[in-house]
Amino acid sequence: MEEKVLLVKPNVSLEKEYLDFYQEWKASGEDMIPWVIEKDPTDFQGMVQFLLNNEKGINLPEGWVRDSTYWLVNESNRVLGAVNIRHSLTDRLFNCGGHIGYGIRPSERRKGYATKILAFSLGKTKELGIEKVLVVCDADNIASERTILKNGGKEDVSFTEENGHVVKRFWIE
């Protein structure tokens, strides 16, 4: 039987589960994606409030866009992944950030969760009125590219950052 998973807004009742997710990712030494999971959760209530404020556009740093963060959880509230949805695009996001950034905790990869979190996120972008969604991944991230293609991604021109790092760009309508 397939496990039921859903997207939830960050909330303080999931502190223990989120800290477990955060510690596992930190211990892996991998880049933390999306960027919001890099935020230190020591003041957990403050972190959750920061994420909810970003969605409402409260106290956004200059040049930032509103964004919504969700956690992918299973029936036992284990945090499997996180997604950050940008409500609009700046030039930088257009080139190498996209509307949706998501990540699945290291121990839960290769189980189809990335495909699900992106599919759920596309539902959220639709609710926000975003018709054409930009999703990006590193050129060498084959798994992420497959996930984007599975969700209807059509490849656009790649973007090469100043350091030579190549970002593949895909549009999903």
Secondary structure, 3 states (H helix, E strand, C coil): CCCCEEEECCCHHHHHHHHHHHHHHHHHCCCCCCHHHHCCCCCHHHHHHHHHHHHHCCCCCCCCCCEEEEEEEECCCCEEEEEEEECCCCHHHHHHCCCEEEEECHHHCCCCHHHHHHHHHHHHHHHCCCCCEEEEEECCCHHHHHHHHHCCCEECCCEECCCCCEEEEEEEC
